[in-house]
Amino acid sequence: MIINNSKKFIFIKTPKTAGSSIEFYLSQFCGKKDTITSLLNNEEKLKKKLNLPDSKNTIFEVIKLNINSLKKFKFKKKILINDHTSLNVLEKKINLNLKKYYIFAFVRNPFKWIISYFWWYLYHEKIINFYEINNLSKKEINILFKLFVKTHSSYWFNWIRDMITSKKYKVHIFKYENIERDINKLKKTLSLENERINFSEIHLKNLKIMKKTKSKLNLDKESLSIIKTAAKYFFDNFSYSKKVPKFF
C-alpha cells in the first residue's frame, strides 16, 4: 500500500496483480511524509540500490476513547499498515479523510488469479520446493489444485473484495491484463513527473515454475463451479467472462 499525501493518491495493493512492482514503481514519487509499506528484503535492497524510498510511516497513532482506555489511562492506539491493508482500515480505524485521495487498485481474471495464487501458495507456505513442483505429475498437480480451490477460493476472493470496496468512497479499478496501458493512464491522472525508472523496467518476483509444469494444471467442472461462485463479485462487476481461458 502507498498513501501519497502530496499527490493525493492511495494505492491498495491486491495480491497477485503485480502489486509489488506497482508499489516499487510508485515509491519514486513519494516523499518523507508518505506511507510506503515494505516489500520483500531483496526488493527493498534493490530500491536502495536505485535510490528509491524504502518502507516508511506505516504506524499510525489514533485516539482511543472507551471504558478500557479510561481505566488504563491510555488514549492512544498504534495501528500498523501492511502491504495488503484494506480500505476499511483507513476509513474506520485510522479515520483518514479519504475524500481528498484518488484511490485505486488492480484486479485480474478470476481463473488466472486463483491459479497464480495456487503456485505462490505452494512456495510461500513452503508446501513444496521448486524442484519438487516441477517434477510433480499431472495427476498430483491437479489433486493439489482441486483441494486448494475447495479450501481457499471463498476466503481469497472475499478477502480481496473487502480490501477494495467502500460504501462511501470511489475506488478506481484497473485490470492486470491492461497494466502497462493503465500505468500510463495513472501517470497522467496523478501528474507523476520526473520518472527515474519506467514501470516496464521493473521485474521482481519470478517463481521459476516451468511452463510444462503449469500446462499440467486443468480446471475440472467442480473447481470451475467453486471459482465461479467464490469470484462472483469480480465476474459481475469487472466484465470478466466465465468461459475458461483458452490455454486451459
Secondary structure by P-SEA (a helix, b strand, c coil): cbbbcccbbbbbcccccaaaaaaaaacccccccbbbbbccaaaaaaaaaaccccccccbbbbbbbcaaaaaacccbbbbbbcccccccccccccccccccccccccccaaaaaaaaaaaaaaaaaccccaaaaaaccaaaaaaaaaaaaaccaaaaaaaaaaacccccbbbbbbbccaaaaaaaaaaaaaccccccccccccccccccccaaaaaaccccaaaaaaaaaaaaaaaacccccccccccc
